[in-house]
Amino acid sequence: MDIPDFGIPPQLARRMSMAEQHEYLRTKLMRRRTLVTAGAVAAGGLLAGCGGSGTGARSTAGPSPATSKVHGSAVSPFGRHLAFGADPKTQMRVSWQVPLAVKKPYVRIGLKPDDLSRKAEAEIRDLHTPGVSGVRLALEQYYVHAALDGLRPGTTYYYGVGHEGFDPASPAHRSTISSFRTAPATAEKFVFTAFGDQGVSQAAAANDHVLLRRQPAFHLHAGDICYADGNGRGQKSDGYDPSYWDQFLKQNESVARSVPWMVTTGNHDMEAWYSPDGYGGQLARWSLPESGFDARTAPGVYSFTYGNVGFVALDANDVSYEIPANYGYTGGKQTKWLDQKLGELRASKDVDFLVVFFHHCAYSTSSHASDGGVRAEWLPVFAKHQVDLVINGHNHVYERTDAVKAGGAVGRAVPIGASTDPTRDGIVYVTAGGGGRDLYGFPTGVKESYEGHVTRHDSVDTFQWKKSQSSTQETVEWSRVRYRGFSFLSVEAVGGSRPALTVSALAQSGERIDHFEVRRGT
């Protein structure tokens, strides 16, 4: 559909940052609001369309003063999703959505499903998306969050979410009770899963079901979470439908209600309606660890340790040459924090491995190829601290490199089933972008090569993005495994005297398409 003109000439918009666009529109445009609840949109399909520019929005992080005139008994929570706090052994964040404002939301929690004696208050974050005349009605969404602290390590808890008029412990709502497990006090074998670029689709839901069978301790989502912003340029002219989030959270509830869903920020997650940097929506919908970086301005940047593995989530919008809407928005603070955090984790006697995940690819040959900004800013830091595994999305394929040194040369070939040692070989980079969105391909003439279908290992002609937003061609030797299909990572971590990461990639059928092992100092 045609995007209406809301006052920023296209030539000017291309030169403006997201913050500049936000300020331009905030001061120039008249505000037009026609409120409709998220529940009404989901039930009645009231949206006239998606896309266009807008006038900004309001996101409140505290309890909403608005209360629904509908009795609480008629309002059912949905879209439950968990996330760890900064300490997965003792902290869990429980989040959900309600279609209307409610009074006194809370979480019931206990060690047995029929004894939810502990009760924790929750907060409502009211997210308003303004309407666009002739395009879309305004939308009011209500996200609810509770912080559970002081939990016991290695313990299964049962919980239910509710509010005044809706008690999850009552016989009528006992079916809504779910459970989660905190991280163990000492390192034990565990599995985590990962992908990026999920969206809302049958394929996305199917991936959820397959990965749940792996019984992961948690799941990493490498950005481009929902695709409510369809263009992913971080601009107010992007096509945008916030009701996609209602569908997304309902789709993922069967997994995310029991498996902590640790997300970071992709280019499609810069939603310019809510704040100058576009992250007001993410702040409303997610409660993620606060790990020493400014979570109010960079919600997708954090770290946590589970077992013998330290995990670091980054926001690559800050360094991306390809999509510059938020380029440099932290003023270099994120890279400084990254260096410090990796140093702390590497120095910890309890941490054997470092895993970093973010959206834009450091190394890929698919449609978006490689981002030169990621390479310039972060690869030297990864090499300095000998990161063991890097997980990206952005390209909607599965692609895995050999072990790569800081300058891009292959330090060691890592065929399917091989072992690699980051202390001498370099780092393996995995693009796990087959989470559920429409799939991409590889350069013309480049064949897929995966477990059970290995083809000859040849060099690949591809490109990387430069700071000028142009591309430069390159011929690479590091592209080892390529699979054009829906897929995800399943990683088993083992501690003890012979710590190892066993990394497997699984197709949506459950069939393994790649595996390799990471061991240090071998």
VOGU-3710 file (C-alpha; in Angstrom, 3 decimals, decimal comma):
1> mdipdfgipp> 0,000/0,000/0,000  1,115/3,640/-0,480  2,585/5,299/2,585  1,002/8,702/3,252  3,216/11,767/3,465  3,583/12,923/7,081  5,913/15,799/6,561  9,466/14,466/6,178  10,658/14,629/2,560  12,237/11,283/1,580
11> qlarrmsmae> 15,569/12,931/0,746  15,689/14,471/4,222  14,489/11,342/6,019  17,334/9,295/4,553  19,872/11,716/6,087  18,220/11,916/9,515  18,838/9,681/12,508  15,872/8,123/14,287  16,155/10,717/17,066  16,110/13,582/14,520
21> qheylrtklm> 13,038/12,112/12,810  11,329/11,749/16,165  11,952/15,384/17,088  10,955/16,634/13,626  7,617/14,848/13,743  6,991/15,606/17,397  7,172/19,333/16,737  5,566/19,434/13,288  2,655/17,015/13,301  -0,774/17,249/14,853
31> rrrtlvtaga> -1,651/14,406/17,200  -4,694/12,317/16,206  -5,732/9,541/18,585  -8,542/7,043/18,272  -8,120/4,530/21,077  -8,898/0,868/20,708  -7,740/-1,846/23,079  -5,385/-4,602/22,044  -8,075/-7,124/22,886  -10,567/-5,475/20,560
41> vaaggllagc> -8,038/-5,438/17,729  -7,189/-9,099/18,197  -10,834/-10,101/18,382  -12,299/-7,870/15,718  -9,540/-7,163/13,198  -10,108/-3,408/13,455  -6,832/-2,348/11,878  -7,277/-0,656/8,553  -3,713/-1,416/7,536  -0,142/-1,014/8,618
51> ggsgtgarst> 2,710/1,295/7,807  3,267/4,970/7,590  4,741/7,552/9,872  3,349/8,746/13,169  3,466/11,259/15,951  5,299/9,467/18,698  3,895/7,520/21,594  3,709/7,235/25,336  5,257/4,384/27,297  4,998/4,352/31,074
61> agpspatskv> 7,202/1,993/33,045  5,236/2,335/36,291  1,734/1,175/37,243  -0,861/2,615/34,878  -3,416/5,007/36,378  -5,975/3,686/33,905  -8,358/0,998/35,129  -10,805/-0,967/33,056  -14,555/-0,628/33,518  -14,802/-4,343/32,750
71> hgsavspfgr> -14,759/-6,552/35,845  -11,428/-8,314/36,328  -13,070/-11,726/36,119  -13,753/-11,084/32,424  -10,120/-10,238/31,604  -7,768/-13,182/30,959  -3,980/-12,808/30,940  -2,089/-14,116/27,903  1,370/-14,111/26,383  3,319/-15,165/29,465
81> hlafgadpkt> 7,062/-14,980/28,946  9,937/-15,448/31,349  13,419/-13,952/31,546  16,215/-14,305/34,048  17,251/-11,473/36,272  20,953/-10,679/36,540  21,409/-13,844/38,660  19,598/-16,848/37,108  20,106/-18,832/40,312  17,898/-16,552/42,401
91> qmrvswqvpl> 16,000/-14,193/40,064  13,209/-14,652/37,532  11,133/-12,047/35,728  7,558/-13,001/34,840  5,832/-10,948/32,146  2,447/-11,171/30,472  -0,172/-9,141/28,650  -3,781/-8,225/29,383  -6,253/-6,944/26,766  -7,593/-4,264/29,124
101> avkkpyvrig> -6,212/-2,346/32,086  -6,652/-4,304/35,321  -6,347/-3,569/39,045  -3,714/-4,969/41,392  -1,892/-7,463/39,126  0,273/-10,084/40,826  2,035/-13,436/40,584  1,308/-16,382/42,835  4,276/-18,720/43,321  5,080/-21,855/45,301
111> lkpddlsrka> 6,899/-25,179/45,326  3,759/-27,147/44,496  1,048/-26,373/41,927  -1,643/-26,635/44,606  0,214/-24,418/47,090  0,926/-21,009/45,560  1,209/-19,306/48,919  3,725/-16,592/47,997  2,342/-13,535/46,259  4,358/-10,851/44,454
121> eaeirdlhtp> 2,941/-7,550/43,206  3,327/-6,696/39,518  3,463/-3,462/37,544  1,543/-2,482/34,414  3,391/-0,790/31,558  0,881/0,972/29,352  2,057/1,325/25,745  0,197/3,719/23,455  0,638/3,662/19,693  -0,964/6,648/17,958
131> gvsgvrlale> -3,275/6,168/15,023  -2,615/7,169/11,448  -5,506/8,646/9,525  -6,653/6,263/6,814  -4,050/3,673/7,772  -4,555/2,381/11,291  -6,458/3,062/14,479  -4,550/3,904/17,629  -3,746/1,039/19,943  -3,424/0,735/23,695
141> qyyvhaaldg> -1,506/-2,303/24,986  -0,958/-3,363/28,578  2,095/-5,366/29,617  2,511/-6,655/33,153  5,790/-7,522/34,899  6,759/-9,056/38,228  10,258/-9,447/39,677  10,827/-12,631/41,667  13,975/-12,391/43,788  15,373/-14,495/46,603
151> lrpgttyyyg> 14,599/-17,779/44,880  16,419/-21,031/45,636  19,001/-22,254/43,104  18,212/-25,409/41,151  14,569/-25,373/42,203  11,341/-25,872/40,264  8,706/-23,259/41,057  5,056/-23,194/40,059  3,373/-19,890/39,355  0,209/-18,270/38,111
161> vghegfdpas> -0,500/-14,685/37,056  -3,585/-12,777/38,047  -5,235/-9,538/39,075  -8,233/-8,343/41,045  -11,079/-10,597/39,920  -8,833/-13,259/38,364  -7,104/-15,629/40,786  -4,935/-18,307/39,126  -5,222/-20,472/42,250  -8,998/-20,715/41,943
171> pahrstissf> -10,416/-23,959/40,490  -11,656/-22,103/37,397  -8,127/-20,957/36,447  -5,871/-23,775/37,685  -5,123/-24,701/34,064  -3,181/-21,432/33,701  -0,535/-22,474/36,251  2,917/-23,078/34,795  6,423/-23,681/36,139  10,073/-22,703/35,737
181> rtapataekf> 13,406/-23,851/37,142  16,171/-21,637/38,490  19,822/-22,179/37,558  21,754/-24,665/39,707  24,054/-23,459/42,464  27,022/-25,270/40,911  27,763/-26,052/37,281  25,813/-28,965/35,827  25,292/-30,157/32,275  22,607/-28,099/30,557
191> vftafgdqgv> 21,189/-27,303/27,125  20,258/-23,935/25,673  18,701/-23,179/22,297  19,011/-20,165/20,002  17,716/-18,558/16,818  16,910/-15,155/15,393  14,344/-13,722/12,969  11,251/-15,480/14,248  8,100/-13,463/13,575  4,607/-14,932/13,528
201> sqaaaandhv> 4,023/-17,899/11,245  3,360/-21,621/11,137  7,091/-22,166/10,713  7,857/-20,051/13,793  5,367/-22,021/15,887  6,751/-25,305/14,560  10,293/-24,300/15,574  8,973/-23,587/19,077  7,557/-27,092/19,376  10,756/-28,758/18,171
211> llrrqpafhl> 13,066/-26,781/20,439  10,825/-27,432/23,459  11,546/-31,136/23,018  15,231/-30,329/23,667  14,209/-29,296/27,207  16,394/-26,176/27,160  17,258/-24,343/30,353  16,644/-21,116/28,397  16,451/-19,795/24,842  18,479/-17,027/23,168
221> hagdicyadg> 16,689/-14,884/20,588  19,193/-12,993/18,414  16,853/-10,170/17,379  14,145/-9,374/14,838  11,716/-10,734/17,351  8,217/-10,060/16,061  8,343/-8,017/12,810  5,616/-5,594/13,837  7,887/-3,146/11,989  7,897/-4,678/8,545
231> ngrgqksdgy> 10,640/-2,581/6,913  13,319/-2,679/9,587  14,925/0,650/8,727  14,218/2,212/12,122  12,246/5,042/10,529  8,787/6,468/11,080  7,949/5,676/7,473  8,365/1,941/8,152  5,207/-0,142/7,873  4,112/-0,879/11,439
241> dpsywdqflk> 1,360/-2,954/13,069  1,732/-3,220/16,872  -0,989/-5,879/17,114  1,581/-8,349/15,730  2,996/-8,367/19,256  -0,284/-9,769/20,609  -0,071/-12,596/18,086  3,623/-13,169/18,771  3,247/-13,474/22,533  0,277/-15,821/22,151
251> qnesvarsvp> 2,235/-17,937/19,663  5,249/-18,302/21,949  3,460/-18,710/25,258  3,585/-22,505/25,119  7,396/-22,282/25,360  8,195/-18,906/26,912  5,924/-19,510/29,944  8,398/-22,152/31,187  11,633/-21,451/29,256  13,244/-18,044/29,880
261> wmvttgnhdm> 13,258/-16,171/26,560  16,412/-14,046/26,476  16,033/-11,567/23,610  18,224/-8,919/22,084  17,557/-6,204/19,530  17,441/-6,480/15,748  16,845/-3,834/13,133  13,143/-4,744/12,967  12,954/-4,090/16,721  13,745/-0,375/16,330
271> eawyspdgyg> 10,130/0,843/16,516  10,351/4,580/15,950  6,883/5,298/17,320  7,827/5,123/20,979  11,051/6,964/21,695  13,913/8,693/19,897  15,921/5,458/19,794  12,881/3,286/19,045  13,197/1,088/22,134  10,178/2,267/24,133
281> gqlarwslpe> 8,208/-0,734/22,908  10,900/-3,176/23,976  11,075/-1,571/27,422  7,325/-1,997/27,792  7,191/-5,634/26,673  10,298/-7,197/28,227  12,013/-7,308/31,601  15,645/-8,250/30,972  18,706/-8,378/33,237  20,339/-5,154/34,304
291> sgfdartapg> 24,036/-5,912/34,207  25,848/-2,626/34,591  24,858/-1,048/31,287  22,053/1,514/30,970  18,999/-0,712/30,457  16,766/2,340/29,934  18,574/3,325/26,749  19,857/-0,088/25,604  17,434/-2,788/26,804  18,984/-5,477/24,587
301> vysftygnvg> 22,446/-5,144/26,158  23,074/-7,314/29,225  24,911/-10,343/30,547  24,231/-13,338/32,746  26,022/-16,489/33,819  24,399/-19,894/33,773  26,446/-22,857/34,970  29,951/-22,598/33,522  29,007/-20,277/30,635  28,921/-16,493/30,563
311> fvaldandvs> 26,448/-14,967/28,082  26,560/-11,437/26,650  23,744/-9,868/24,622  24,570/-6,886/22,393  22,657/-4,344/20,316  24,332/-4,320/16,903  22,155/-1,412/15,730  24,723/0,690/17,581  27,551/-0,337/15,228  25,798/-1,378/12,003
321> yeipanygyt> 27,038/0,179/8,768  24,178/-1,359/6,788  21,216/0,105/8,698  22,408/3,318/10,395  19,264/4,586/12,167  20,839/4,047/15,594  24,485/4,045/14,533  26,646/5,314/17,387  23,719/5,987/19,715  25,655/4,827/22,827
331> ggkqtkwldq> 28,641/6,994/21,979  30,990/4,027/22,236  29,785/3,108/25,733  28,471/-0,281/24,659  31,828/-1,371/23,227  33,609/-0,167/26,369  31,132/-2,108/28,520  31,617/-5,180/26,308  35,375/-5,099/26,813  34,976/-4,749/30,560
341> klgelraskd> 32,288/-7,426/30,866  34,152/-10,025/28,795  37,248/-9,343/30,890  35,302/-9,921/34,107  33,731/-13,121/32,836  37,008/-14,493/31,467  38,666/-13,833/34,833  35,967/-15,710/36,760  37,062/-19,127/38,002  33,493/-20,365/37,560
351> vdflvvffhh> 33,249/-19,514/33,838  34,717/-21,865/31,224  33,083/-20,447/28,097  31,934/-17,092/26,716  28,979/-16,928/24,322  28,004/-13,635/22,668  24,774/-13,131/20,734  23,485/-10,199/18,684  21,607/-9,625/15,462  23,705/-8,355/12,517
361> caystsshas> 26,182/-10,820/11,062  29,906/-10,600/11,511  30,369/-13,313/8,880  27,720/-14,445/6,402  27,405/-14,857/2,648  23,587/-14,651/2,476  21,432/-11,665/1,472  22,565/-9,097/4,076  26,085/-10,570/4,041  28,538/-9,236/6,658
371> dggvraewlp> 28,406/-5,933/8,521  31,705/-4,064/8,447  30,697/-2,038/11,500  30,342/-5,174/13,614  33,726/-6,376/12,398  35,464/-3,058/13,056  34,069/-2,440/16,530  33,670/-5,827/18,158  35,821/-8,509/16,532  39,051/-7,194/18,084
381> vfakhqvdlv> 37,341/-7,299/21,500  36,117/-10,866/20,901  39,636/-11,923/19,917  41,179/-10,195/22,940  39,015/-12,202/25,333  38,947/-15,417/23,257  35,163/-15,617/22,946  34,152/-19,234/22,345  30,984/-18,864/20,241  29,188/-15,979/18,495
391> inghnhvyer> 25,527/-16,338/17,490  23,851/-13,979/14,978  20,586/-13,728/13,053  19,666/-11,168/10,349  20,217/-13,536/7,414  17,338/-16,008/7,284  19,467/-19,111/6,817  21,787/-21,322/8,800  25,443/-20,640/8,074  28,483/-21,541/10,124
401> tdavkaggav> 32,103/-20,509/9,718  35,357/-22,285/10,333  37,360/-20,892/13,265  38,179/-17,325/12,223  41,022/-15,129/13,460  40,532/-11,414/14,204  41,611/-10,317/10,724  39,184/-12,662/8,954  41,604/-15,411/7,996  40,684/-19,000/8,769
411> gravpigast> 42,643/-20,152/11,789  41,469/-23,731/11,555  39,057/-25,627/9,339  36,138/-26,984/11,354  34,316/-29,592/9,264  31,038/-31,055/10,533  31,752/-33,117/13,651  35,166/-31,520/14,308  36,515/-29,936/17,474  38,041/-26,463/17,794
421> dptrdgivyv> 40,008/-24,618/20,453  39,464/-20,825/20,532  42,730/-20,280/22,421  44,680/-21,160/19,267  42,242/-21,468/16,340  39,992/-18,425/16,439  36,228/-18,073/16,871  33,356/-19,921/15,206  30,494/-17,623/14,096  27,005/-19,032/13,584
431> taggggrdly> 24,170/-17,371/11,685  20,993/-18,916/13,117  18,438/-16,836/11,246  15,992/-19,611/10,363  13,665/-18,934/13,298  10,471/-18,654/11,248  10,525/-15,638/8,953  10,619/-16,048/5,147  13,879/-17,707/4,166  16,805/-16,286/2,177
441> gfptgvkesy> 19,293/-18,001/-0,089  23,013/-17,935/-0,857  24,951/-16,285/-3,703  24,247/-17,568/-7,181  26,067/-20,808/-7,814  26,888/-21,400/-4,127  25,577/-24,751/-2,968  24,189/-25,689/0,398  26,445/-27,933/2,450  25,227/-29,542/5,667
451> eghvtrhdsv> 25,288/-32,831/7,558  24,212/-35,635/5,254  24,580/-33,327/2,250  28,190/-32,123/2,281  29,389/-30,519/-0,945  32,881/-29,505/-2,008  34,359/-26,703/0,112  35,019/-23,808/-2,262  35,602/-20,102/-1,776  32,513/-17,894/-1,957
461> dtfqwkksqs> 32,126/-14,486/-3,604  30,147/-12,219/-1,291  30,398/-8,693/0,197  30,512/-6,660/3,373  28,902/-3,331/4,251  31,075/-0,210/4,508  30,456/2,886/6,621  29,283/4,742/3,516  26,377/2,210/3,306  27,881/0,905/0,112
471> stqetvewsr> 29,297/-2,593/-0,169  32,674/-3,992/-1,023  33,136/-7,363/-2,653  35,154/-10,087/-0,981  36,028/-13,701/-1,684  35,963/-15,766/1,509  37,147/-19,189/2,611  35,379/-19,321/5,997  31,858/-20,393/4,920  31,828/-24,026/6,064
481> vryrgfsfls> 28,157/-25,049/6,534  25,140/-23,627/4,678  21,490/-24,648/5,025  18,499/-22,891/3,529  15,696/-23,996/5,813  14,010/-23,292/9,119  16,330/-24,320/11,921  17,730/-23,508/15,352  20,772/-24,126/17,536  20,860/-26,581/20,418
491> veavggsrpa> 23,988/-26,292/22,572  24,989/-28,643/25,370  27,401/-27,270/27,966  29,441/-29,593/30,167  31,713/-28,556/33,045  34,090/-30,493/35,233  37,577/-31,663/34,318  36,884/-31,649/30,566  34,519/-28,736/29,877  32,990/-28,597/26,404
501> ltvsalaqsg> 30,335/-26,919/24,310  28,680/-29,323/21,880  26,937/-27,193/19,267  24,242/-28,765/17,095  21,971/-27,242/14,476  18,591/-28,870/13,965  16,204/-28,532/11,070  12,527/-28,001/11,779  12,027/-31,733/11,281  14,367/-32,357/14,212
511> eridhfevrr> 17,049/-33,743/11,904  20,575/-32,595/12,719  22,204/-30,496/9,986  25,468/-29,575/11,729  27,473/-30,265/14,859  30,880/-29,363/16,220  32,608/-29,109/19,576  34,404/-26,303/21,395  37,105/-27,175/23,923  39,675/-24,807/25,387
521> gt> 43,372/-25,569/25,823  43,251/-28,936/24,069
//
